[in-house]
Amino acid sequence: LYMELSGWWFHKNVEFLVDLVGPERLLFGTRLPVHDPGATKATVQYADIPQ
């Protein structure tokens, strides 16, 4: 199972997914050009997760 992160910019969702499936199963995606990549990028940048 791999989770793609575009559209997951709600508060604490990245932390939830890291806890649920682990960081090695997350794939950064922006769904460009449909969505602006800034929201997804900021959600990952400011998430309280290990580097």
N, C-alpha and C positions, 0 to 999 in steps of 0.2 A: 504494500500500500504506500503510495506516494501522495503527498498533499501539495498542491500548487497554491501559492499565496495570493494571487491577484484577487481582489475583491474581499480580502480578509483584513480590512484595515480598522476593524472595531477594537475598542479598548480591551487589552489583555488577550486577544485571540491568538497572537503568535505564542505567547507564554503557554496558553492552554494547549495548543497543538504540539509544542515541544514536549510538554509533560505527557501528552496523550500518545504520540507516535515516535517521539525522539527526533533530534535535530537532523540526523542522517537521512531521514525520510521526507524532509521538507524541500521543496523546489521553489526558488524565487521566480516569480513571474509577474508581469505587469499588465497583461492583456492590452498592450499598446497596439493599435491606436484607439481602441474603444475607451480605455481609461487612461487618465494621467498617471504616469509611474510614480509621481512624488508621494502620494498617499501610502502606497505599498512600501516604498523605500523607507519612508519615515517610520512606519509601523515596525519594520524590522530593525532599523537603526536604534530606536528608542525602547525596544522591548527589553524587559529584564530577563535576559537569557545569557548563558555563557558564550564567549566568542568562539 
